[in-house]
Amino acid sequence: MLPTDAAGATWSRVLGHLTPSLMAAVPRHSSLFLLGALGTATIGLFLGVRHRPGVDGTFWALGRRALAPLTTGPLRSSLEDHVRVEALVGRYGRTPLDYFKTWPDKSYYFSPSGQSAIAYRVAWSVAVSLGDPVGPDHELEPLVRAFLGFCSDNGWSTAFLQVLPNFLSVYRGLGLNVLKIGEHALVDLDRFATQTSRRRAFRRPSLHLAAEGYGVRLESPPHPDALLAEAEEVSREWLSLPGRRERGFVLGRFDRGYLAQRPLAVLRDPAGRLVAFVNQVPGVRPGVATIDLMRHRPEAPNGAMDYLLGELLLRLRQQGYRWFSLGLAPLAGVGTGRGGRLEERAAREVYEHATAVFSFKGLRSYKAKFEPGWEERFLVYENGHRGLLRTALALGRISRA
């Protein structure tokens, strides 16, 4: 039975949108349904999707009722380990997400050769790896196998977040569960410059804001204190908006020391006041660019971020970049085929109908304006349905830490 308190009431509003055929399966598989929907929704929260105030508490309340709260304090690796992983990411990195494996919130598990590593955090007795291991392909299977044993010895289960489709056979061969969680958007900058940027969705805000005196500048580090102070003010105002918060693990956080080292793209109004900014981070793969923080003042004019990002992409192409990563569209393309598992079908219903709680479709539609190519991403986890719920709760916890 679902709870009848405020948490249950909010979740019931989500269930109210579900199709009759899916609801018919709930009495026979109610725990599976709850786990699939709760797990994917929490993943959406964790990945920074815009949501309505109070929703985080809903899912945490549901989780507490389902499982005893097992927690594990944060583990940390040495500075030497971080330096080693930076070198591995530079040599073997496969996706822009690999850059965040170098952040100090990660712990590391290395292969015997030292040429591969898993970057992870532990919460709810789940060791969550950020993406696939980084290293040569032939070391992936033995490293994952050893990591599973290491985690078992510590009383943890294991999960891998946002893995590529390339290695799914390895994970399945080790007895792990696989769930598609969305699609990654990768923009061809040549196509964007010659076709997409000339479409109405980008031309109109660019022409309008430029005519009003707004302008985009690319600022190279090191940045003066005055610029960092302006960016911090914009960030504070952005964080004051409903549902906004600092998140970790797959994203950076505002920190002057961090921003001082990264290129910034800024939008200024006719008076020269900073209205919005994004910071560029390494795309890891040759020719790939991407951003991390993307923040604006509450009163930013309509189309401000379209103008800022559009100008940034055009200038990145001029600098010789070939691709731009827009990151994950959570739940996009999940459960669209016939005969999908109930977890996938539940995730699809959340994507299609739970707009009162999440803006999954809105985020996917926004990224689609850039006409990207789409690449599937997956969650790999242990212990079936119960493991999925515990993994979802772990993701919620580490995104806050």
C-alpha positions as CSV (number, residue, x, y, z in Angstrom):
1,M,0.0,0.0,0.0
2,L,1.2,3.5,-0.8
3,P,1.4,5.9,2.2
4,T,-1.6,8.1,2.9
5,D,0.3,11.1,4.3
6,A,1.4,14.1,2.2
7,A,4.2,12.2,0.5
8,G,1.8,9.5,-0.6
9,A,-0.7,12.1,-1.8
10,T,1.9,13.7,-4.0
11,W,3.0,10.4,-5.5
12,S,-0.7,9.4,-6.0
13,R,-1.1,12.5,-8.2
14,V,1.7,11.0,-10.4
15,L,0.0,7.6,-10.4
16,G,-3.3,9.2,-11.4
17,H,-1.9,10.0,-14.8
18,L,-0.9,6.4,-15.6
19,T,-2.5,4.4,-18.4
20,P,-5.1,1.7,-17.5
21,S,-3.0,-1.1,-18.9
22,L,-0.1,-0.2,-16.7
23,M,-2.3,0.3,-13.7
24,A,-3.7,-3.1,-14.3
25,A,-0.3,-4.6,-13.6
26,V,0.2,-2.8,-10.3
27,P,-1.8,-5.2,-8.0
28,R,0.3,-8.1,-9.2
29,H,3.6,-6.2,-9.2
30,S,3.1,-3.3,-6.9
31,S,6.6,-3.3,-5.4
32,L,8.2,-3.6,-8.8
33,F,6.1,-0.7,-10.1
34,L,7.0,1.5,-7.1
35,L,10.7,0.7,-7.4
36,G,10.9,1.4,-11.1
37,A,9.0,4.7,-10.9
38,L,10.6,5.8,-7.7
39,G,14.1,4.9,-8.9
40,T,13.8,6.7,-12.2
41,A,12.2,9.7,-10.7
42,T,14.9,10.0,-8.1
43,I,17.5,9.7,-10.8
44,G,15.8,12.7,-12.5
45,L,16.1,14.7,-9.3
46,F,19.7,13.7,-8.9
47,L,20.6,14.8,-12.5
48,G,19.3,18.3,-11.8
49,V,16.0,18.2,-13.6
50,R,13.8,21.2,-12.7
51,H,11.1,20.0,-10.2
52,R,8.4,21.5,-8.0
53,P,9.1,22.4,-4.4
54,G,8.6,19.7,-1.9
55,V,9.1,16.8,-4.3
56,D,12.4,15.7,-2.9
57,G,10.7,15.1,0.5
58,T,8.1,13.0,-1.2
59,F,10.5,10.4,-2.6
60,W,12.7,10.4,0.5
61,A,9.6,9.7,2.6
62,L,8.6,6.8,0.4
63,G,12.1,5.4,0.5
64,R,12.3,5.5,4.3
65,R,9.1,3.5,4.5
66,A,10.5,0.9,2.1
67,L,14.0,0.4,3.5
68,A,15.8,0.8,6.8
69,P,18.1,3.9,6.4
70,L,21.5,2.4,5.9
71,T,24.1,5.2,5.4
72,T,27.8,5.3,4.9
73,G,30.0,8.3,5.5
74,P,31.9,9.8,2.6
75,L,35.2,8.2,1.6
76,R,38.0,10.2,0.1
77,S,41.1,9.4,-1.9
78,S,44.5,11.0,-1.7
79,L,45.7,13.9,-3.8
80,E,48.0,11.4,-5.5
81,D,45.1,9.3,-6.5
82,H,43.3,12.3,-8.0
83,V,46.4,13.2,-10.0
84,R,46.5,9.6,-11.3
85,V,42.9,9.7,-12.3
86,E,43.3,13.0,-14.1
87,A,46.0,11.4,-16.2
88,L,43.8,8.4,-16.9
89,V,40.9,10.6,-17.9
90,G,43.1,12.6,-20.2
91,R,44.3,9.3,-21.9
92,Y,41.3,7.1,-21.9
93,G,38.3,9.3,-21.2
94,R,35.3,8.4,-23.3
95,T,32.6,11.0,-22.5
96,P,32.5,14.6,-21.1
97,L,31.1,13.1,-17.8
98,D,34.5,11.6,-17.2
99,Y,35.8,15.1,-16.2
100,F,33.8,14.9,-13.0
101,K,35.6,11.7,-12.0
102,T,38.5,14.0,-11.1
103,W,36.5,16.0,-8.5
104,P,37.5,15.7,-4.8
105,D,34.1,14.1,-3.8
106,K,35.1,10.8,-5.5
107,S,36.9,7.7,-4.1
108,Y,38.8,5.4,-6.5
109,Y,39.3,1.7,-7.0
110,F,42.3,1.0,-9.3
111,S,43.1,-2.0,-11.4
112,P,46.3,-4.0,-10.5
113,S,48.1,-2.3,-13.4
114,G,47.1,1.2,-12.3
115,Q,45.9,1.9,-15.9
116,S,42.2,1.8,-15.0
117,A,40.0,3.2,-12.2
118,I,36.5,3.4,-11.0
119,A,35.4,6.7,-9.5
120,Y,32.6,6.2,-6.9
121,R,30.8,7.4,-3.8
122,V,29.0,5.4,-1.2
123,A,25.5,6.0,0.3
124,W,22.7,3.7,1.5
125,S,25.3,0.9,1.4
126,V,25.6,1.3,-2.4
127,A,28.9,2.2,-4.1
128,V,27.8,4.3,-7.1
129,S,30.3,4.6,-9.9
130,L,30.2,7.6,-12.2
131,G,29.9,6.1,-15.6
132,D,32.0,3.2,-16.9
133,P,35.5,2.6,-15.5
134,V,38.2,4.8,-17.2
135,G,41.0,2.8,-18.8
136,P,41.7,0.5,-21.7
137,D,38.7,-1.6,-22.9
138,H,40.4,-4.9,-22.1
139,E,40.7,-4.1,-18.4
140,L,37.0,-3.2,-17.9
141,E,35.6,-6.7,-17.2
142,P,38.3,-7.8,-14.7
143,L,38.2,-4.4,-13.0
144,V,34.4,-4.5,-12.6
145,R,34.5,-8.1,-11.4
146,A,37.1,-7.2,-8.8
147,F,35.2,-4.1,-7.7
148,L,32.1,-6.2,-7.2
149,G,34.1,-8.4,-4.8
150,F,35.6,-5.4,-3.0
151,C,32.1,-3.9,-2.5
152,S,30.7,-7.2,-1.3
153,D,33.5,-7.5,1.3
154,N,32.5,-4.1,2.6
155,G,28.8,-4.9,2.7
156,W,27.9,-2.7,-0.2
157,S,26.0,-3.3,-3.4
158,T,27.2,-1.7,-6.6
159,A,25.8,0.6,-9.3
160,F,27.1,2.4,-12.4
161,L,25.4,5.6,-13.4
162,Q,25.2,6.8,-17.0
163,V,27.1,4.0,-18.6
164,L,27.6,3.7,-22.4
165,P,25.9,1.0,-24.5
166,N,29.3,-0.3,-25.5
167,F,29.9,-2.4,-22.4
168,L,26.4,-3.6,-21.5
169,S,27.3,-7.2,-22.4
170,V,30.1,-7.1,-19.8
171,Y,27.8,-5.9,-17.0
172,R,25.0,-8.4,-17.9
173,G,27.7,-11.2,-18.1
174,L,28.5,-10.4,-14.5
175,G,24.9,-10.8,-13.5
176,L,24.0,-7.1,-13.1
177,N,20.7,-5.4,-14.0
178,V,20.5,-2.8,-16.7
179,L,17.9,0.0,-17.0
180,K,17.9,2.7,-19.7
181,I,17.7,6.1,-18.0
182,G,17.8,8.6,-20.9
183,E,19.7,9.9,-23.9
184,H,22.8,12.1,-24.1
185,A,22.6,15.0,-26.6
186,L,25.7,15.7,-28.7
187,V,25.5,18.7,-31.1
188,D,27.4,18.7,-34.5
189,L,28.8,22.3,-34.5
190,D,29.1,22.4,-38.3
191,R,25.4,21.6,-38.6
192,F,24.5,24.1,-35.9
193,A,26.4,26.9,-37.5
194,T,25.1,26.3,-41.1
195,Q,21.6,25.2,-40.3
196,T,20.2,25.1,-36.8
197,S,21.4,28.6,-35.7
198,R,19.6,30.1,-38.7
199,R,16.2,28.7,-37.6
200,R,13.6,30.9,-36.0
201,A,14.2,29.5,-32.5
202,F,17.7,31.0,-32.4
203,R,17.6,33.8,-34.9
204,R,14.7,35.6,-33.2
205,P,16.1,35.9,-29.7
206,S,19.6,36.7,-31.0
207,L,18.4,39.5,-33.3
208,H,16.0,40.9,-30.7
209,L,18.5,40.9,-27.7
210,A,21.4,42.1,-29.8
211,A,19.2,45.0,-31.1
212,E,18.4,45.9,-27.5
213,G,22.0,46.1,-26.6
214,Y,22.6,42.7,-24.9
215,G,26.0,41.1,-25.7
216,V,27.8,37.9,-25.2
217,R,31.5,37.7,-24.3
218,L,33.9,34.8,-23.8
219,E,36.2,35.4,-20.8
220,S,39.4,33.5,-20.5
221,P,40.9,32.6,-17.1
222,P,42.3,33.8,-14.8
223,H,39.3,36.0,-14.1
224,P,39.4,39.2,-12.0
225,D,37.7,39.2,-8.6
226,A,35.1,41.7,-9.9
227,L,33.9,39.2,-12.6
228,L,33.8,36.3,-10.1
229,A,31.8,38.5,-7.7
230,E,29.2,39.3,-10.4
231,A,28.9,35.6,-11.3
232,E,28.4,34.7,-7.6
233,E,25.6,37.3,-7.3
234,V,23.9,35.7,-10.4
235,S,24.4,32.3,-8.9
236,R,22.8,33.3,-5.6
237,E,19.8,34.7,-7.4
238,W,19.4,31.6,-9.5
239,L,19.6,29.4,-6.4
240,S,16.7,31.4,-4.9
241,L,14.4,30.2,-7.6
242,P,12.0,27.4,-6.6
243,G,13.5,23.9,-7.0
244,R,17.1,25.2,-7.6
245,R,19.9,23.9,-5.4
246,E,23.6,23.0,-5.6
247,R,24.1,19.4,-6.7
248,G,27.1,17.1,-6.8
249,F,28.6,14.0,-8.3
250,V,27.7,14.6,-11.9
251,L,27.8,18.4,-11.7
252,G,30.0,21.1,-10.3
253,R,29.0,23.6,-7.7
254,F,29.6,27.3,-7.6
255,D,33.0,28.0,-6.1
256,R,35.2,31.0,-6.9
257,G,38.4,28.9,-7.0
258,Y,36.7,26.5,-9.5
259,L,35.3,29.2,-11.8
260,A,38.5,31.2,-11.7
261,Q,40.2,28.3,-13.7
262,R,37.5,27.8,-16.3
263,P,36.5,29.8,-19.4
264,L,33.2,31.7,-19.0
265,A,30.6,32.8,-21.5
266,V,28.7,35.8,-20.1
267,L,25.6,37.7,-21.2
268,R,25.5,41.4,-20.2
269,D,22.5,43.8,-20.5
270,P,22.7,47.2,-22.2
271,A,24.0,48.8,-18.9
272,G,26.8,46.2,-18.7
273,R,25.3,44.2,-15.9
274,L,25.9,40.5,-15.9
275,V,22.6,38.7,-16.6
276,A,23.7,35.1,-17.1
277,F,26.8,32.9,-17.4
278,V,28.0,29.4,-18.2
279,N,31.4,27.9,-17.6
280,Q,33.2,25.7,-20.0
281,V,34.8,22.4,-18.8
282,P,36.9,19.9,-20.6
283,G,34.9,17.7,-23.0
284,V,37.6,15.0,-22.5
285,R,37.2,13.6,-26.1
286,P,39.2,15.4,-28.8
287,G,37.1,18.1,-30.5
288,V,34.3,18.0,-27.9
289,A,33.3,21.0,-25.7
290,T,30.8,21.2,-22.9
291,I,29.6,23.3,-20.0
292,D,28.8,22.7,-16.3
293,L,27.1,25.6,-14.5
294,M,24.3,27.4,-16.4
295,R,22.8,30.3,-14.4
296,H,20.8,33.4,-14.9
297,R,19.1,36.2,-12.9
298,P,15.4,35.6,-12.3
299,E,14.5,38.7,-14.4
300,A,16.6,37.5,-17.4
301,P,14.7,38.3,-20.6
302,N,13.0,35.5,-22.7
303,G,15.5,33.8,-24.9
304,A,18.5,34.9,-22.9
305,M,19.9,31.4,-22.5
306,D,19.2,30.6,-26.1
307,Y,21.2,33.7,-27.2
308,L,24.0,32.9,-24.8
309,L,24.4,29.2,-25.7
310,G,23.9,29.9,-29.4
311,E,26.7,32.4,-29.5
312,L,28.9,30.1,-27.4
313,L,28.4,27.2,-29.8
314,L,29.2,29.4,-32.9
315,R,32.4,30.7,-31.3
316,L,33.5,27.2,-30.1
317,R,33.3,26.1,-33.7
318,Q,35.5,29.0,-34.7
319,Q,38.0,27.8,-32.1
320,G,38.1,24.4,-33.9
321,Y,35.7,22.3,-31.8
322,R,33.6,19.8,-33.7
323,W,31.0,18.7,-31.1
324,F,29.2,20.2,-28.1
325,S,27.7,18.0,-25.3
326,L,24.4,19.1,-23.9
327,G,24.3,16.3,-21.4
328,L,21.6,13.9,-20.5
329,A,17.9,14.1,-21.2
330,P,16.6,11.9,-18.3
331,L,14.0,9.2,-19.3
332,A,14.1,10.3,-23.0
333,G,13.6,7.2,-25.2
334,V,12.9,4.9,-22.2
335,G,10.1,2.3,-22.6
336,T,9.2,3.2,-26.2
337,G,9.6,-0.3,-27.6
338,R,7.0,-3.1,-27.4
339,G,7.4,-5.7,-24.6
340,G,9.3,-3.4,-22.4
341,R,9.9,-4.4,-18.7
342,L,7.6,-2.9,-16.2
343,E,10.3,-0.6,-14.8
344,E,10.8,0.9,-18.3
345,R,7.0,1.2,-18.8
346,A,6.6,2.9,-15.5
347,A,9.5,5.3,-16.3
348,R,7.8,6.1,-19.6
349,E,4.6,6.9,-17.9
350,V,6.4,9.3,-15.5
351,Y,8.1,10.9,-18.5
352,E,4.8,11.3,-20.4
353,H,2.4,12.3,-17.7
354,A,4.1,13.5,-14.5
355,T,4.6,17.1,-15.7
356,A,3.0,18.4,-12.5
357,V,6.1,17.2,-10.7
358,F,9.0,17.0,-13.2
359,S,9.8,18.7,-16.5
360,F,11.5,15.7,-18.2
361,K,9.7,16.3,-21.6
362,G,10.4,20.0,-21.4
363,L,14.1,19.4,-20.9
364,R,14.2,17.0,-23.8
365,S,12.3,19.4,-26.0
366,Y,14.7,22.2,-25.1
367,K,17.8,20.2,-26.0
368,A,16.1,19.0,-29.2
369,K,16.1,22.6,-30.4
370,F,19.8,22.3,-31.0
371,E,19.2,19.3,-33.3
372,P,21.7,17.0,-31.6
373,G,22.4,13.3,-32.1
374,W,21.2,11.2,-29.3
375,E,23.2,8.5,-27.5
376,E,21.6,6.0,-25.0
377,R,22.7,6.0,-21.3
378,F,22.0,3.3,-18.7
379,L,22.0,2.6,-15.0
380,V,23.6,-0.7,-14.0
381,Y,22.7,-2.1,-10.5
382,E,22.6,-5.2,-8.4
383,N,19.9,-7.1,-6.5
384,G,16.9,-6.6,-8.7
385,H,14.0,-4.5,-7.6
386,R,15.1,-3.9,-4.0
387,G,18.5,-3.0,-5.3
388,L,17.0,-0.4,-7.7
389,L,15.2,1.3,-4.9
390,R,18.3,1.4,-2.7
391,T,20.3,2.7,-5.7
392,A,17.8,5.5,-6.2
393,L,18.0,6.5,-2.6
394,A,21.8,6.5,-2.8
395,L,21.7,8.7,-5.8
396,G,19.5,11.2,-4.0
397,R,21.9,11.2,-1.1
398,I,25.1,11.7,-3.0
399,S,23.7,14.5,-5.1
400,R,23.3,16.5,-1.9
401,A,26.6,15.7,-0.3
